[in-house]
Amino acid sequence: MRVIDPHIHMLSRTTDDYSLMAEAGIVAVCEPAFWPGTDRQYPESHLDYFNHMTTFEPRRAAKRGIKHYCVLCVNPKESENVELTEKVLERIDPYLARPTVLGIGEIGLNKNTENEIRMFRRQLEMAIERRCLCLIHTPHAAEKQRGTEIIVDIIRETDPPRHLCVIDHCTRETIDLARETGCWTGLTVYPGKLTPEDAAGIVRDYGTEHMLLNSSADWEDSDPLAVLVTVGVMRQMDLPDSLIEALVFANPSAFLGQSPKFQV
């Protein structure tokens, strides 16, 4: 079975992880820009990061037989610094034009602050103007419900092309709200988000239409094979292979393939 992980942070993973992923059937990944563990202090720090994501990382993946794509932005946590965010966004377009960059992301909210909301709206409008893919991060557990509500309200106000947007990190409590927008929805198998059993249960109950499954594996406790682990759980639930294959390959191919840059 071929698999695409549409949200994983390979910058923080080892070459051994790439090899294990390739052996397990992962053929392509999409890496959203995210927080590195400490806040960056200069616009150039973001630009250096974008450069790494669009040069070294695709080459590192290709050596293990995996195609690496990305989406770029100033992530929700660091967008609290509005002045720095604006300076980065003034200079992001040449990076968005690079051949492995599919769009903007992961934008969204972290603590639901006014600055985060302002910069989420700003970057969502950039995605609308460029008619590119947009990956939207919903907050962690304590802020997730309210943050998802705010994100949904802004989507309704700004009216982006829904087929180009994914509202990610949905849970049992927020998936209905996200689905009502008409956007794609993302399920993330990651500690503190969903277990493989949680994700499989949502797929069983909701089906796979406009749904993506990802690991969001990064530098914390996480598993770059979480999508494959969830495949095993879905099979134990006797979900049909056709449904599973749609979720882990056909759907991410369809979503990411809306960018002419994506090939698998």
NUDRENVEX-265630 format. One record per residue (C-alpha): x, y, z; residue number from 0; chain; residue in three letters. Coordinates in nm, 3 decimals. Example, Ala and Ser with C-alpha at 12.3 -4.5 7.8 and 13.67 -1.06 7.14 Angstrom:
KOLMAR        u        v        w  pos  unit  code
KOLMAR    1.230   -0.450    0.780    0     A   ALA
KOLMAR    1.367   -0.106    0.714    1     A   SER
This chain:
KOLMAR        u        v        w  pos  unit  code
KOLMAR    0.000    0.000    0.000    0     A   MET
KOLMAR    0.135    0.342   -0.099    1     A   ARG
KOLMAR    0.101    0.610    0.167    2     A   VAL
KOLMAR    0.137    0.989    0.174    3     A   ILE
KOLMAR    0.181    1.173    0.504    4     A   ASP
KOLMAR    0.040    1.522    0.435    5     A   PRO
KOLMAR    0.166    1.676    0.762    6     A   HIS
KOLMAR    0.499    1.575    0.911    7     A   ILE
KOLMAR    0.800    1.777    1.029    8     A   HIS
KOLMAR    1.091    1.592    0.874    9     A   MET
KOLMAR    1.344    1.863    0.957   10     A   LEU
KOLMAR    1.339    1.722    1.310   11     A   SER
KOLMAR    1.353    1.355    1.208   12     A   ARG
KOLMAR    1.654    1.135    1.134   13     A   THR
KOLMAR    1.762    0.969    0.813   14     A   THR
KOLMAR    1.675    0.639    0.981   15     A   ASP
KOLMAR    1.317    0.766    1.003   16     A   ASP
KOLMAR    1.316    0.836    0.630   17     A   TYR
KOLMAR    1.440    0.483    0.562   18     A   SER
KOLMAR    1.179    0.324    0.788   19     A   LEU
KOLMAR    0.905    0.534    0.628   20     A   MET
KOLMAR    1.012    0.432    0.279   21     A   ALA
KOLMAR    1.023    0.065    0.376   22     A   GLU
KOLMAR    0.671    0.097    0.522   23     A   ALA
KOLMAR    0.529    0.236    0.197   24     A   GLY
KOLMAR    0.541    0.613    0.244   25     A   ILE
KOLMAR    0.617    0.765   -0.097   26     A   VAL
KOLMAR    0.565    1.136   -0.033   27     A   ALA
KOLMAR    0.534    1.385    0.251   28     A   VAL
KOLMAR    0.427    1.745    0.294   29     A   CYS
KOLMAR    0.605    1.944    0.565   30     A   GLU
KOLMAR    0.441    2.259    0.703   31     A   PRO
KOLMAR    0.649    2.539    0.851   32     A   ALA
KOLMAR    0.634    2.520    1.231   33     A   PHE
KOLMAR    0.786    2.631    1.560   34     A   TRP
KOLMAR    1.142    2.500    1.613   35     A   PRO
KOLMAR    1.126    2.491    1.994   36     A   GLY
KOLMAR    1.241    2.848    2.056   37     A   THR
KOLMAR    1.113    3.168    1.898   38     A   ASP
KOLMAR    1.321    3.302    1.611   39     A   ARG
KOLMAR    1.455    3.652    1.669   40     A   GLN
KOLMAR    1.513    3.777    1.315   41     A   TYR
KOLMAR    1.330    3.764    0.979   42     A   PRO
KOLMAR    1.638    3.605    0.826   43     A   GLU
KOLMAR    1.606    3.311    1.064   44     A   SER
KOLMAR    1.271    3.228    0.903   45     A   HIS
KOLMAR    1.416    3.277    0.556   46     A   LEU
KOLMAR    1.708    3.045    0.630   47     A   ASP
KOLMAR    1.454    2.788    0.750   48     A   TYR
KOLMAR    1.251    2.826    0.429   49     A   PHE
KOLMAR    1.571    2.780    0.230   50     A   ASN
KOLMAR    1.655    2.458    0.413   51     A   HIS
KOLMAR    1.301    2.325    0.363   52     A   MET
KOLMAR    1.319    2.384   -0.012   53     A   THR
KOLMAR    1.675    2.270   -0.086   54     A   THR
KOLMAR    1.838    2.029    0.158   55     A   PHE
KOLMAR    1.527    1.850    0.286   56     A   GLU
KOLMAR    1.392    1.742   -0.056   57     A   PRO
KOLMAR    1.736    1.605   -0.142   58     A   ARG
KOLMAR    1.761    1.419    0.188   59     A   ARG
KOLMAR    1.419    1.262    0.129   60     A   ALA
KOLMAR    1.494    1.173   -0.232   61     A   ALA
KOLMAR    1.798    0.969   -0.127   62     A   LYS
KOLMAR    1.554    0.740    0.057   63     A   ARG
KOLMAR    1.299    0.730   -0.225   64     A   GLY
KOLMAR    1.050    0.978   -0.075   65     A   ILE
KOLMAR    0.924    1.295   -0.241   66     A   LYS
KOLMAR    0.931    1.594   -0.007   67     A   HIS
KOLMAR    0.700    1.892   -0.046   68     A   TYR
KOLMAR    0.624    2.175    0.193   69     A   CYS
KOLMAR    0.400    2.469    0.273   70     A   VAL
KOLMAR    0.547    2.785    0.424   71     A   LEU
KOLMAR    0.433    3.062    0.658   72     A   CYS
KOLMAR    0.498    3.216    0.997   73     A   VAL
KOLMAR    0.354    2.956    1.234   74     A   ASN
KOLMAR    0.079    3.044    1.484   75     A   PRO
KOLMAR    0.303    3.050    1.791   76     A   LYS
KOLMAR    0.560    3.286    1.641   77     A   GLU
KOLMAR    0.296    3.500    1.470   78     A   SER
KOLMAR    0.233    3.655    1.812   79     A   GLU
KOLMAR    0.524    3.882    1.715   80     A   ASN
KOLMAR    0.337    4.087    1.455   81     A   VAL
KOLMAR    0.627    4.312    1.360   82     A   GLU
KOLMAR    0.857    4.018    1.289   83     A   LEU
KOLMAR    0.581    3.828    1.108   84     A   THR
KOLMAR    0.515    4.119    0.874   85     A   GLU
KOLMAR    0.885    4.147    0.790   86     A   LYS
KOLMAR    0.895    3.778    0.702   87     A   VAL
KOLMAR    0.579    3.794    0.491   88     A   LEU
KOLMAR    0.721    4.086    0.294   89     A   GLU
KOLMAR    0.997    3.852    0.175   90     A   ARG
KOLMAR    0.823    3.514    0.151   91     A   ILE
KOLMAR    0.706    3.519   -0.213   92     A   ASP
KOLMAR    1.032    3.401   -0.375   93     A   PRO
KOLMAR    1.022    3.098   -0.146   94     A   TYR
KOLMAR    0.656    3.026   -0.224   95     A   LEU
KOLMAR    0.756    3.016   -0.591   96     A   ALA
KOLMAR    1.007    2.734   -0.542   97     A   ARG
KOLMAR    0.928    2.401   -0.710   98     A   PRO
KOLMAR    0.846    2.196   -0.399   99     A   THR
KOLMAR    0.634    2.460   -0.221  100     A   VAL
KOLMAR    0.263    2.384   -0.254  101     A   LEU
KOLMAR    0.112    2.672   -0.057  102     A   GLY
KOLMAR    0.086    2.842    0.280  103     A   ILE
KOLMAR    0.085    2.671    0.620  104     A   GLY
KOLMAR    0.056    2.579    0.889  105     A   GLU
KOLMAR   -0.122    2.899    0.980  106     A   ILE
KOLMAR   -0.392    2.919    1.246  107     A   GLY
KOLMAR   -0.402    2.974    1.620  108     A   LEU
KOLMAR   -0.204    2.867    1.926  109     A   ASN
KOLMAR   -0.343    3.059    2.227  110     A   LYS
KOLMAR   -0.620    3.243    2.040  111     A   ASN
KOLMAR   -0.465    3.585    2.104  112     A   THR
KOLMAR   -0.554    3.900    1.913  113     A   GLU
KOLMAR   -0.215    3.904    1.743  114     A   ASN
KOLMAR   -0.247    3.541    1.636  115     A   GLU
KOLMAR   -0.596    3.606    1.500  116     A   ILE
KOLMAR   -0.473    3.910    1.308  117     A   ARG
KOLMAR   -0.182    3.720    1.153  118     A   MET
KOLMAR   -0.397    3.415    1.076  119     A   PHE
KOLMAR   -0.635    3.637    0.883  120     A   ARG
KOLMAR   -0.343    3.808    0.710  121     A   ARG
KOLMAR   -0.188    3.482    0.592  122     A   GLN
KOLMAR   -0.522    3.327    0.497  123     A   LEU
KOLMAR   -0.584    3.630    0.276  124     A   GLU
KOLMAR   -0.243    3.575    0.118  125     A   MET
KOLMAR   -0.344    3.218    0.034  126     A   ALA
KOLMAR   -0.671    3.344   -0.113  127     A   ILE
KOLMAR   -0.488    3.599   -0.330  128     A   GLU
KOLMAR   -0.248    3.334   -0.458  129     A   ARG
KOLMAR   -0.514    3.062   -0.491  130     A   ARG
KOLMAR   -0.277    2.814   -0.331  131     A   CYS
KOLMAR   -0.318    2.533   -0.080  132     A   LEU
KOLMAR   -0.363    2.638    0.281  133     A   CYS
KOLMAR   -0.301    2.419    0.586  134     A   LEU
KOLMAR   -0.472    2.548    0.901  135     A   ILE
KOLMAR   -0.356    2.450    1.251  136     A   HIS
KOLMAR   -0.618    2.431    1.526  137     A   THR
KOLMAR   -0.490    2.485    1.882  138     A   PRO
KOLMAR   -0.396    2.229    2.141  139     A   HIS
KOLMAR   -0.649    2.077    2.380  140     A   ALA
KOLMAR   -0.727    2.362    2.621  141     A   ALA
KOLMAR   -0.780    2.617    2.345  142     A   GLU
KOLMAR   -0.901    2.386    2.067  143     A   LYS
KOLMAR   -1.278    2.432    2.083  144     A   GLN
KOLMAR   -1.270    2.812    2.100  145     A   ARG
KOLMAR   -0.983    2.831    1.854  146     A   GLY
KOLMAR   -1.167    2.616    1.602  147     A   THR
KOLMAR   -1.474    2.836    1.639  148     A   GLU
KOLMAR   -1.266    3.148    1.569  149     A   ILE
KOLMAR   -1.100    2.986    1.268  150     A   ILE
KOLMAR   -1.436    2.877    1.126  151     A   VAL
KOLMAR   -1.576    3.230    1.170  152     A   ASP
KOLMAR   -1.279    3.380    0.984  153     A   ILE
KOLMAR   -1.311    3.124    0.705  154     A   ILE
KOLMAR   -1.675    3.222    0.663  155     A   ARG
KOLMAR   -1.584    3.592    0.660  156     A   GLU
KOLMAR   -1.291    3.571    0.418  157     A   THR
KOLMAR   -1.444    3.296    0.201  158     A   ASP
KOLMAR   -1.136    3.110    0.075  159     A   PRO
KOLMAR   -1.180    2.835   -0.184  160     A   PRO
KOLMAR   -1.276    2.552    0.050  161     A   ARG
KOLMAR   -1.127    2.280   -0.168  162     A   HIS
KOLMAR   -0.783    2.438   -0.120  163     A   LEU
KOLMAR   -0.800    2.449    0.262  164     A   CYS
KOLMAR   -0.756    2.181    0.526  165     A   VAL
KOLMAR   -0.852    2.238    0.890  166     A   ILE
KOLMAR   -0.607    2.015    1.071  167     A   ASP
KOLMAR   -0.581    1.841    1.409  168     A   HIS
KOLMAR   -0.958    1.784    1.429  169     A   CYS
KOLMAR   -1.095    1.582    1.720  170     A   THR
KOLMAR   -1.423    1.409    1.789  171     A   ARG
KOLMAR   -1.538    1.736    1.951  172     A   GLU
KOLMAR   -1.442    1.969    1.664  173     A   THR
KOLMAR   -1.478    1.769    1.345  174     A   ILE
KOLMAR   -1.843    1.857    1.286  175     A   ASP
KOLMAR   -1.763    2.227    1.314  176     A   LEU
KOLMAR   -1.474    2.194    1.070  177     A   ALA
KOLMAR   -1.672    1.985    0.822  178     A   ARG
KOLMAR   -1.952    2.240    0.813  179     A   GLU
KOLMAR   -1.715    2.487    0.643  180     A   THR
KOLMAR   -1.672    2.261    0.340  181     A   GLY
KOLMAR   -1.295    2.252    0.391  182     A   CYS
KOLMAR   -1.092    1.935    0.405  183     A   TRP
KOLMAR   -1.041    1.800    0.756  184     A   THR
KOLMAR   -0.722    1.656    0.902  185     A   GLY
KOLMAR   -0.685    1.386    1.167  186     A   LEU
KOLMAR   -0.353    1.383    1.351  187     A   THR
KOLMAR   -0.229    1.072    1.531  188     A   VAL
KOLMAR   -0.001    1.227    1.791  189     A   TYR
KOLMAR    0.022    1.225    2.173  190     A   PRO
KOLMAR   -0.235    1.468    2.310  191     A   GLY
KOLMAR   -0.427    1.480    1.982  192     A   LYS
KOLMAR   -0.564    1.144    1.861  193     A   LEU
KOLMAR   -0.465    0.785    1.929  194     A   THR
KOLMAR   -0.473    0.543    1.635  195     A   PRO
KOLMAR   -0.797    0.407    1.782  196     A   GLU
KOLMAR   -0.947    0.757    1.805  197     A   ASP
KOLMAR   -0.865    0.832    1.442  198     A   ALA
KOLMAR   -0.989    0.495    1.319  199     A   ALA
KOLMAR   -1.316    0.546    1.507  200     A   GLY
KOLMAR   -1.372    0.884    1.345  201     A   ILE
KOLMAR   -1.303    0.735    1.002  202     A   VAL
KOLMAR   -1.545    0.451    1.074  203     A   ARG
KOLMAR   -1.818    0.697    1.176  204     A   ASP
KOLMAR   -1.762    0.975    0.921  205     A   TYR
KOLMAR   -1.610    0.805    0.620  206     A   GLY
KOLMAR   -1.318    0.948    0.425  207     A   THR
KOLMAR   -1.470    1.221    0.207  208     A   GLU
KOLMAR   -1.239    1.525    0.211  209     A   HIS
KOLMAR   -1.048    1.376    0.504  210     A   MET
KOLMAR   -0.671    1.346    0.555  211     A   LEU
KOLMAR   -0.472    1.140    0.805  212     A   LEU
KOLMAR   -0.130    1.251    0.926  213     A   ASN
KOLMAR    0.132    1.199    1.197  214     A   SER
KOLMAR    0.258    1.555    1.253  215     A   SER
KOLMAR    0.572    1.380    1.378  216     A   ALA
KOLMAR    0.828    1.629    1.503  217     A   ASP
KOLMAR    1.096    1.673    1.773  218     A   TRP
KOLMAR    0.864    1.567    2.058  219     A   GLU
KOLMAR    0.725    1.223    2.144  220     A   ASP
KOLMAR    0.573    1.123    1.810  221     A   SER
KOLMAR    0.581    0.848    1.551  222     A   ASP
KOLMAR    0.664    0.901    1.182  223     A   PRO
KOLMAR    0.484    0.571    1.115  224     A   LEU
KOLMAR    0.164    0.677    1.296  225     A   ALA
KOLMAR   -0.036    0.670    0.973  226     A   VAL
KOLMAR    0.071    0.309    0.915  227     A   LEU
KOLMAR   -0.011    0.216    1.275  228     A   VAL
KOLMAR   -0.359    0.360    1.221  229     A   THR
KOLMAR   -0.394    0.157    0.902  230     A   VAL
KOLMAR   -0.339   -0.153    1.113  231     A   GLY
KOLMAR   -0.607   -0.046    1.361  232     A   VAL
KOLMAR   -0.854    0.025    1.081  233     A   MET
KOLMAR   -0.794   -0.322    0.942  234     A   ARG
KOLMAR   -0.858   -0.469    1.287  235     A   GLN
KOLMAR   -1.191   -0.284    1.277  236     A   MET
KOLMAR   -1.262   -0.456    0.943  237     A   ASP
KOLMAR   -1.274   -0.129    0.753  238     A   LEU
KOLMAR   -1.243   -0.207    0.381  239     A   PRO
KOLMAR   -0.906   -0.167    0.213  240     A   ASP
KOLMAR   -1.065    0.059   -0.048  241     A   SER
KOLMAR   -1.161    0.307    0.225  242     A   LEU
KOLMAR   -0.819    0.285    0.391  243     A   ILE
KOLMAR   -0.636    0.336    0.061  244     A   GLU
KOLMAR   -0.854    0.638   -0.015  245     A   ALA
KOLMAR   -0.765    0.792    0.320  246     A   LEU
KOLMAR   -0.389    0.740    0.309  247     A   VAL
KOLMAR   -0.314    0.780   -0.062  248     A   PHE
KOLMAR   -0.598    0.890   -0.290  249     A   ALA
KOLMAR   -0.716    1.172   -0.064  250     A   ASN
KOLMAR   -0.376    1.333    0.002  251     A   PRO
KOLMAR   -0.296    1.291   -0.368  252     A   SER
KOLMAR   -0.618    1.472   -0.455  253     A   ALA
KOLMAR   -0.565    1.753   -0.204  254     A   PHE
KOLMAR   -0.196    1.814   -0.264  255     A   LEU
KOLMAR   -0.236    1.749   -0.636  256     A   GLY
KOLMAR   -0.439    2.066   -0.671  257     A   GLN
KOLMAR   -0.096    2.226   -0.693  258     A   SER
KOLMAR    0.058    2.155   -1.033  259     A   PRO
KOLMAR    0.392    2.118   -0.855  260     A   LYS
KOLMAR    0.285    1.797   -0.679  261     A   PHE
KOLMAR    0.370    1.469   -0.846  262     A   GLN
KOLMAR    0.384    1.122   -0.701  263     A   VAL
